[in-house]
Amino acid sequence: MRTILTAALAGVSMLAIASTSAAQTAAAADTSASADGNTLGEIVVTARRRSESLQEVPQVVNAVTSDTLSKLNIQRFDDVQAVVPGLSLASSGALSSGASLRGVTFDVNSAAPPTVAMYMNDAPVETNFLFQSMFDVGQIEVLRGPQGTTRGIAAPSGAITLTTRRASLSDFGGYGSVTLNDQHGRNVQGALNVPIIRDVLAVRVAGLLDQDDADGVNSIRSGISPRSVTNAFRTSVSYEPNDAINANLMWQHLDKKVTSFAQVTGSGSARNPAITPRDRVGVQDQASDYRQHMDVVTAQIDSRIFGQHLSYVGSYNYMNLSSRSALDVGDVVAGVEILQRMNTRSSNTTHEIRLASDPAPGRVFDYTVGAYYAWGDVHAILSQPGTFLPGAFGPPGGFNPAQFNERYQVPTRVELPGLTQQTSFFGNLTAHLGPNTELSAGVRHITYIDKKGTTLSTGTGAIAIALPVPVPCSLAGLAASPYSGFCEAPIPGATLQNLAGREKYQPTIYTVSLSHRFSPDMLVYANHGTSWRPGATQIGIFNAEIDPALGSVIFLRPETSRSYEIGLKSTLLEGRARLNVALFRQTFNNLIFRTAPVPYLSTNGSSASVSTTNITTNADAVIEGIDIDTAFQITRNWSITAALSYADGRVDNDPIPCRDANFDGVPDAGSPTVADFRAAGTALAFCQSNGSVSQNPLWNATIQTEYVHPVRDNVDAFVRGLFTYYPENGRQTPALTIDPYGLLNLYAGVRSNDGAWELAFFTKNALNHGQILDQGVDPLRTGSVEGFFGAQTGASGYTTSRYTAPREVGVTIRYAFGSR
């Protein structure tokens, strides 16, 4: 706890210097002044499913307003992390994305459900639906700490809600915006609002065209340029026949196509040149690409009668993804690319109905009761054919493409259907203990069912697999494995179907909150809550000799957690400043998290090798931290916000998979061989650990500022700045310690003082700071390629890497009219 207090004092001192008498608002709060220009504007949030001032909510909420999104040219969901400290947003292609918050890194490639839940218009959605586009947004709210008793689904670290702009019932209007940058990017978006029946029925139509060079990584082996193209449109309808009924419907369709290469770094080999991270290049012979089609429908219906509030929130979302991923990203064999193809279709439906009392002066108790139902279906088809790329490259001794296709193309088709179903009942009771004290408690009981199935087909050749099945192996046509719960099947050109598993969980979670307002400008609160995540089955560790060590990480146990938080929210200097501070501690039983890359024994029939991969595992853990958010209206025309988030999450002296070459239970830097694993009698080493469960730095901070100067009637000039700082971080990967670095974005331009138009020039990463952010542990090898060419392949001399984006310079022109 001493480290937390030290960080707290350091953070408060830094912010005090930055803003003289710093104050709070959400990390990404709008920095504009209120109507009188001398106080901070009020920020309204819906964190508790009702509209209220940010300073009235007894929990940490970061609100990114539509004004902030526009001012800071935030056009991609990933960029929200630049204005919300402690938040990390990661995307790995079109299918894998997620958020990390409060000291737990959620690895997008892990087998577990997200630690941070995602919502669009108050309805839960898959994370990818927020990551793939962002336009015509009303507000984004980041809620920290356990979630689930007041909204959709349980999540241990927090929730992110995105609200699209609703149609205005009274005014005709709209806007258009064009952004161009020197990274071959253009972003065109706009909206039109049309009242059909004034004050009763209105329609809002919005659209987006976004094109850029993806992550800007080119390949020295290909003339193809990386490219990302997104087209999307949205239709929103608002209907209010009377004062008691209000309905809002939204439909969004999106098409996205991405062509990209994996970035590598290393000394290379006899035919591969040395590559540094700053080069930002790859060596693939052929690009990876994917196409994605997405539809989202949300519905919100509210009715009020006899002082009660009856509401319904529902959603339907559908995704179709076709991807072609290059496996030889290290260019192990020149002129050949092995491509893994996947087609994924998923659909999700949610329904929530709730009955609540409308808060009223003098009422002692307020209540909420409701029910939630969700159904999700996913069907993935994975195939791995060989593909020959003609050219001057080839393995030693020459290359025969006809022989390659005939002899080595082994079309393996894996179908992975899955079904999740969740039903829950929830309730919340709030007691108003006088005008200044509030005590609330909420509970949710969940019934969660997870069904999975597998169909595996192979062409010529023979492979051996071991899969968990819920029926006797003989009934599935398989041979029993010596390890409980598994069957083994050598399958020469055969098909296995309906290897299904079914899990059912019935957890109960709860929250308790006590808050007291000492004055109109100071709120103190204490929260306690629990959370839960279901267990999962880890795929990707294929082994014909499943042993107990591997079995323990293939079948992950459910996770539970308890969180404690105390906080202060205050308004200072007669409304010119705010300061919010929160301390928290969270304990986990069976935390599901992703380890650093570790070796394990991989077997297939009579062959065996040592593979290295990140492994998702269970472990007890403890997280402690502090969140500080401030804002200060220095003068009528100059404002500043600053925020800091610190979180230290560690394994609580539990065994986790590790790199341990001599199997003495102590991590080392060695590389165990097949013989070492055989001698130790295990396929995976475990070490007692107090290591980090996060790959993010212990803390980071953001500072925003804006200065506005009138230049003529109705025209203002402005200068804005956003600085995000990251300290030294040795937790991203064992192969790398990331140096401290900061990213500075600058904006300048002119605008009308009523917000009708704006011309802004910007530069992101203005100092063109270069910093390596991630690097693989072991040299790239490709098992699929090595299986075809054996000893001819050798090592590539490269590892994967990731680098900060280069400096970006651009301009934005925006014009709005009417209701906008």
N, C-alpha and C positions, 0 to 999 in steps of 0.2 A: 504493500500500500504506500510505502514511502516514495517509490518511483512515481506513483500517480500524483502525490502531493507536490513532488518536485516539478513534474511536468505542468501541473496546474499553476504553480507560482510563476514558472517561466512563461507560460502562455499568457497569464494575466499581465505580467510585466511587459511582454512584447506588444500586446494589444493596447495597453495603456499608452505606451510610447507612440504607437502608430496612430491612435485616435485621440490622444490627450486625455479624454475622459470617456473611454470607449463605452459602447452600448451594445445592445443585442438586437439583432433581427435574424431571421433565418440566414444561413450562409449565403444563399443566393437571392436574398430579398431585394426587392426593387429599391434602388438607391435614390430615387427621386423624392423630392420633398412633398409635403402635403399641400393642400390648396393655398394655405397662407405662406408657404415657402420657408417657414422658420422651424417647422417640426417634421418629424419623420411621418410618412404616410402610413396609414393602417394597412396591415396585411390580413386578409380574411382567408381562413383555411377550413377544410372539411374533414380534419383528421378523425373527429368523433362522429362522423356522418351527419353533421349539422354545421351550418355556417356560423363561425365565431372568430373573434380576433385571435391572432396568433398568441398574444400575451395572456389569453384566458385559458389556454390549453395546457393541462398539467403533464406534459411530456415534450420530448425534443422533436420538433418538426422543422424541416428545412423546406421553405416554399420558394420555388423558382417560378416567378410570375411570367406572363406572356411579354410584359414590358422588358424584363431582364433577358429573355430569350432573344428578343429583337435587338436590344442595345448591344449585346455581346456576340451577336452573329452566331448563336448556337443553333445549328441546323441538323445536327446528328445527336441521337440519344446518348452516345458514348461521351460527348463533350460536356454533359451535365456534371460529370465528376470533377471538372475543373473549378466549379463554383460550390461544390458541396464537399468539404474536407472529410476524410475518412471513408468516402464512397469510392469503390472501384468498380468500373463497368467493363466487362470483357466479352468479346465475341470471337468465336472460332468458326468462321464460315457462317452459313445461313442457318444451320440447325442447332448450334451450341452457343448459348449466350447466358449471361447471368450477372448478378450484382453481389459484391462483397461489402460487408458493413460490420462495424463493431467487433473487429478483431478476429473474425473468422473468414478465411478465403474460401469462396465457393468456386471450385474448379469446374469450368464449363464442360470438361470431358469426364467428369466423375459420374458415378452411377446414381448419385443421390438427388432427391428433389431439391429445389433452390432453398437457400437460407433466407432470401429476401423475396417476398411475394410481389407480383406485378398486377396492377389493376388499370383498366381503361374504363372511364366513366363509372367507377365504383364496382365494376364486374371483373373478377379474376380472369387473366389471360396468360397464355404462354409467354415467356420472356421475349421470344423472337418477334412478337407482334409489336413490341415497343421499340426494339433495336433497329428494325428495318426502315423506318421512316418517322419523320416528325415534322408536321406542318399544321397550321391553323390550331395551335394548342392554346388552351385557356390558362392552365397552370399545372405544374408538376410539384408534388409534395413527397418528401422523403421522411418517413416515420421511422424512428429508431426504437429498438427494443422489441420484445416478443409481441406478435400480432395474432389476431384470430378470434378474440371474444367479441369484437364489435364489427368485424367485416370478414368476408369470405372464408379464408383458409388460414391454417396455423403456419407461422413462420417464426423462427427463433431470433433472427437478427433485425428484422424490420420489414417495411413494405414501401413500395413506390407506386403512387397513384398518378395517372395522367388523365387530365380532363380536356376533352376537345371543346372547341367553342360551340355554344348552342346558338340556334337560330333566334334572332330578336323578333319578338312579336309586333313591335311598334314601328321600327324604322327600316327603310331601304338603305343599303350601303354595301361596302366591300373594300377590298384592298388588293394591290398587286405588288410583288417584290421580285427584284432580279439581283442576283449576286454572281459576280464573275471573279475568278482568281487565276493566279499564274501557274496553278497546278492542273491546268486543262479542265478546270471545274466550272460548272454553271448550275445555279439553283434558281428555278423559276417557280413561284408559288403565288397563290391568290385565292380569294373567296368572294362570293356574292351572296348577300342576304336579301330575301324577298318576302315581305309579309303578304300572304295570300288573302287572309281575312284579318284585318287589323285587330290586334290584341287577342286574337283567337288562334290563328294558324299561320305558321311561317316556315320557310324552307331556306336552308343555307347549303350552298354547294362550294366545295374547296378542292383544289388540285395541286399537284406537285410534279415537276420534272427535275430530276437531280442527276447530274453526270460528273464523273471525275476519274482520276487514274487510280482508284482504289487506294491501296496503301503505298503506291509509288514504287514497288519493288519490281524491277525488270529482271529478265534472265539473260545471261551472257550466251546461252545456247539457243535462244529463240528470238525471232524477229517480231513476235507478238507483243503488243503493249498491254499492260494491265488496264482494266477498265471496269467501272461500275456504273450501271444505268438503272435508275428507279423511276417508275411512273406510277402515280397513285391518284385516286380521287375519292372524295367523301361527300355523302349527302346526309344532312341532319334535318330533322323535322321536329318542330315544337308545336304542341297543341294544348290550349288552355280554354276549354269551353266555359268555365266559371272559376270563381275564386277557390273552390274546393278540390279541383282536379287539375293536374298538370302532367303532361306526358312528353318525353323526349326520346326520339329514336335516331339511331345513327347506323349508317352502313359505309364501310370503307373497303375498297379493293386496291390491291397493290401487285405490281409485277416488277421483279428485280432480276437483273442478270449481272454476274460478276465473273471476270477473268483475272486470275492472280497467280503469283509465284511465291513459294516459300523463301524467306530470306535466310542466307547461310553466312557463316564466317569460318575462317580457319586457314591453315598454312597450305592446304591443297595437297596435290600428289604429283606424280610424274607428268600427268597431262592436264591437271587441274591447277589453275593459278591461285596464288594466295589472295584471300578476300578479307577485308576488314569490315566491321559493322558499319562504318561511315559510308561504305560503298553502296549499301542498300540494294544488293543484287542477289539473285538466285542462280542456280545452275541446271534447272529442269530442262529437259528436251521439249517438254510440252506443258502447257499451262493447265492448272486446275480451273474448273469453272462450274458454276451452278446457275440454275434458273429457279425462281421461286414465285409462286402465285399464292396470294393470301386474301382472305375475305374475313371481315369482322363485322358483326352486328351486335349492337347493345341497345337495351331498352330500359328506361327509367320512368316509372309511373308512380305518382304521389297523389294521395287524397287525404283531406283533413275533414273530420266531422266530430262534433261533440268533444273537442279538445284532444282528439286522438289523431295520430299520424299513421296511416296505413300505406306502405310502400312496397314496390316490387322492382327488383333489379335483375335483369337477365342478359345473357350473352350467348352468341354462337360464333365460333371461329373455325376456319378451315384453311389448311395449308397443303400445298402440293410442291414438293421439292425434288428436282432432278439434279444430281451432282456427279461430277467426274473428277476424282481426286488422283493426282500423280503420286505414286508411292516412292519413286526413285528420286526424292528431292535432293539427294547428295550427288546425283549423277554417277552412281556406282558403275553403270554400264552405258557407254556413250551410244547414242543413236537409237536407244530402246527406252520406251516408257511403259511401265506397267500401270494400268489405270484401274482404280477401284470405282465402280459405278454404284450409285444408290438412288433409289426412288422411294421417297417417304410421303405418305399421305396421313394427315392427322386431322381430327375434328374434336372440338370440345364444346359442351353445352353446360351452362350454369343457370340456376334459378335461385333467387332468394326473396323471401317474403318476410316482412317484419312489421310489428305493431308497436308503436311507441307513444308515450304521452308528449304533447307539445309543452316545452318548458314555459312556465307562467309564474309571475311574481307571487310570492307567498306560498307556493306549493312546497310541501315538505318532501315528497317522494316523486321521482320520475322513474319510469321503467321502459324497458325495451325487451320484447320477446320475438323470436323468429325461428325460421327453419331455412336450411340451405341444402341444395342438391347439385351435384356436379357429375358429369359423365364425360369421359375422355377416351378416345380410340386412336391408336396409332398403328400403322402398318408399314414396315420398312422392308424393302427388298434390296439385298446387297449382293453384288456379283463382282467377280475379279477375273476378267479375261486378260490375256496378254495382247499388247498392241505394239506393232513394229513401226518405228519412224524411219523412213528411208533417209539416206545421206551418207556422208563419208565416214561416219563413226561406226564403230563396231568392236566386238570383243576380239582379243588376240586370236589369230588363226582364221579370221574371216567370220562372216555371219550369213546364214542362210535363212531369209525371212520365211520361206515356205516351210522349212523344217521347224522353225520356231513356232509358227502357228499350229502346225500339226502335232508336234511333240510336246510343246510346253504350254500351250493354251489350255488350261484346265478350268472350264467355266464352273465356278462354284457359286451356287445360288443359296442365299440364306434369307428366309422370310421370318420377320420378327413382329408378329402381331401382338398388341398389348391393349389392355382395357383397364381403366381405373374408374371407380365409382365411389363417390363420397356423399354421405348424408349426415347432417349435423343439426342439432337443436341448441339454441343459445338464448341467454337472458342476461339482462343487466339492470341493477337497481341502484339509483343514486339518491342519497339522503342529503338534504340541504340543512345543515346544522347551524341555523342562523344565517344571516346575510353574507357571511364571509368564509364559511367553512363547508366543504363538500366531501362526502365520503361515498365512493362508488365501488361496486363489486360486480364482476361479470364471470360467466361460466359458459363453456361450450362442450357438448358431448359429441364425439365424432365416431362414425362408423365408416371405415376406409377399407375398400376391397381392391386388390391389385391382381390382375390376371395376366399371365404371359404365356406365349406359345412359340414354338420354333419348328420350322420346316427347313431341312437342309438337304440339298441335292448336289451331287457331284457328277462330273463327266468321267472320263477314263482316269485311272490312277486309284490310289487307295489312301484314305486318311483315317485316323482314329480320333474319336472325340469322347468326352465324358461330360454328360449333361445331367442336371438335377431333374427328376421327374416325380410326380406325386403318386405314381402307380408302380406296382412291382415291375422290375425290369423285363421279366418274361412276357408280360402282357404288352410291353412296348416293342417286343422283338429284339431285345438287347441282352447283353451279358451283364451280370451283376459285377459291380466294382467292389473291391475289398473295403471301400470306405462308405459308410452309411449315407444314403440319400443320393447316390450316384449310380449311373449305368455307363458301361463302356460299349462302343460299337465300332469295330473296323468295318468300313462301308465301301467296298469296291464298286463304284458306279451305282450306288443305291440312293434311296430317298427315305428320310425319316420324317414323319409328320406328327403333329399334335403332341410334341413334348411340352406339356403345359404345366405351369405352376400357379397356385392361387394362395394369396395371403389375405388375411382379414385382421384388422386391428380395431379396437374400440377404446381409444384414449379419452380422457377428460382434461381440459386445460382451464385455467382461471386467471383472473387479474383482480387486484385490489389497489385502489388509489385514494389517497387522502391529500387534500389541498386546503390551504388557508391563505386568505388575502389579508396581510397586515395593514395595507393601505391600498387606495386605488392604483398605486404605482408599483406594488410589490406582491408577488405571489410565490409561496413556498409549497413544495409538494413532495410526496414520497410514493413510489409505486413498487408493487411486487407482482410478478407474473410468471407463468409457466408456459412452456411450449413443447411441441412434439413434431417429429418427422418420421415417416415410415421407414422401415428397413428397405433394402434394395438388393438386387442381384447384379453383381459386377460382371460385365462382359469384356472380352478382349484379352483375358488370360486363358489361353487355350492350352490344355495339358492333358495328355492321355493317362497320366499317373497322378491323379488328384490325391493329395495327401492332406492331413488335418490342417497344416499351416496355410496352404492355399485355400482350403475349404472355408477357413475362418474369414477370409477377405472376399470370397466370392459371394457368400451370403451375409449381408450386413444387418446387424440388429437395429431395431428402432431406437431413435434418439429422444431423450427428454432433457429439459433444461429448466433452471430457475433463475430469475433475474431480479435484482434489487437496484433501485434508482432513487436518488434524492436530487432535487433541483431548485433553482431560484430563477424567477423571471422578474425583471424590474425595468421601469421606465424612469429616466433621469433627466435633469436639466429642463423641466417643464415640457417634456415631450420631444426634446431635441436628440436624446440618446436612449439607447436600450442596452441592457446587459443580461444575458442568459447563461447560466452555468449548470451543468448536470454531472454528477458522479454516478458511476454504475459498476455493478459486479454481477457476473453471470457464471453459473456453474453448469456443466454438461455431464450427463451420463451417456456413454456411448456416442459421443460426438462423431458424426460422419464427416470425414475430411480427407483431403488428398495429400499424400506424402510427396517428398522429393523423389526423383527417379532412383529406384533401387533394383538390384539384380534378383532374378529368380530362375529356377530350373524349369526350362520349357522342354517338353518331350512330345514326340509324335511318332507313334509306332516304335520302331527300334532305334530311332535317332533321338539325340538329346543335345541341347545347347543352352547357353546362358543368355537370357534376354534381360533388357533393362527397361523399366517403365515406371510411371507414377502409379501408385496403388491407392485406391480408396479403402479406408479402414475405419474401425471404431476405436475410440479411446475417451477416457474421462479427461475433462479440460476445465480450466478456469480462465475467465477473461475479466480484466479490470480496466477502467478507462475514464476519460473525462471529455466532455464536449463544451466548448466555449464559443459563443456567437455574439458579435457586437455590431453596432451601427451608430453613426454620429453625423448629424446635420451641422457641419462646421459653420457654414454661412448659408444665406438664402440660396446661393448658387453652387455650393461645394459640399459634397457628401462623401462619406467613406464607410465601408463595411469591412469587417475582418472576422475570421473564424479559425478555430483550431480544433482538431479532433485527435485524441490520443487513445490507443487501445492496445493492450498487451494480452494476447491470448496464448496460453501454453498448455501442453499436455500435463496432466496431473499425475506424474510419476507412473505412467502406464506403459506396457510394452507395445511398440509399433513396428511395422516392417522397416528394415534398415539395411544399409550397406555394411556388411560385417564379414570380411574375407576369412577370418579365422574362427568365426562362430563362437566368440567368447562373450557375447551379449553386450559388447561395447562397439559403437560405430567406428569405422575406420575408412581409409581411402582406397583399400585394396579391391581387387577384382577376383572374386571366387571363380573357380573353374567347375566344370561338370563333376570332376572327381572330388572336389571339395564339398559340393552339395551332397554327393552320394555318401561320402565318409561321415558327414554330419547327420545323415538320415532325415533331411528335410529339403523342401523345395524353396523355402523362403526363410530368411533370418529375421529375428525379432530382437529389439534392444529396448531396455527400460529407458524412458525418455521424459524430459521436461522441456522438450523443444517447442518451437512456435507452431501454432496451427494456422498461421497467416503468412502469406507471401508478401503482403504489403508492408511498408515502413511502419514503425511504431506510431508515428504521428505525421500529419501534414497540415499546412495552413494555407489560407487564401486571403487576399486583400483586393477589394474593388474600390474604385473611386471615380467620380465624375465631376467635372467642372463645366458649368454652362455660363455663357456670356452673351447678353443681348447685343446684336449688331445692327438691327433696325427694327421697325415695327413688325411684330409677329414673326420675326426670324431670330433664331438663337444659334450661336456657334458652340460646339462642345468638344471636349477632350475626355476620353475614358481610358481606364487602365484596368487590367486584370492580371494579378501575379499569383501563381500557384507554386508553392515550395514543397519539395520532398527532401527529407534528410537522408543520410547514408542508410542503405538497406542491404543486409547480407542474407535476407530470408527468401529472396525470390528463387534462387537456385544455388546448390552447393558449389557450382562452378563460377560464381560471380558475386562480387560485392559492388552494388550500385553506388556510385559516388553521389554526394548531395548535389541537387540541381534545382533550378527554378525555371519556369516558363512564363514569359511576359507577352501579353497580348495588348496592343494599343489600337485605339479607335479615335477618329477625328472627323468632323464634318459639320454640316449645317442642317437645321430642321425648323419647321414651323412650330411655334410654341403651343399650338393646339394639337400637335401630333399628326397633322394631315399628311405631311410629306417629310422625307429625310434623305439626304445624300451623305453617305458615310464611307470613308476609306479606312481600311484596317490592315494590320499585319499581325499574324499569329506566330508565336515563337519569334518575336521581333529580333532577338539577339542571335538567332539561328544556333541555339545551343544544341549540341549533339551529345547524346548519352545512351549507351547501351542499356537496355531495360531487361533483357532476358537472354539466356544462352544455354543451349543443351549441354548435358553432362558428358555424354559419350559420342564418339565420331559416328556420323550417319552411316548406317548400313541398311540395306533393304532385304528383308528375309525373302520376299517374293522373288526378287531378282537373283539372290544368291541360290535359291532353290533351282532356278533355271540354269545358272552358269557356274555354280560351285566356286572353286578356288580361283577362277579367272577374275572374279570381281574385285577382291581386295577391299580396302577401306577408301572412303571418299576424301578424307582429310578435312572434312567440314563438320560443323555442328549447326543446328538451327540457331537463329538469333532474332532479336527484335530491337529496333532503334527508334529514338524520338523522331517525330515527323519533321521535315525540313521547314524552314521559314515559308510562310504563305502570305502573299500580298493580294489584296482584292478590293472590290468596291461593291457597295449595295445601294440600290435606288428603290425607294418604297413610296407608294402613294396610296392614300386611303380616303374614303368618302363615306358620308352618312354614318350608319351604325358600325361600320368597319368589321 
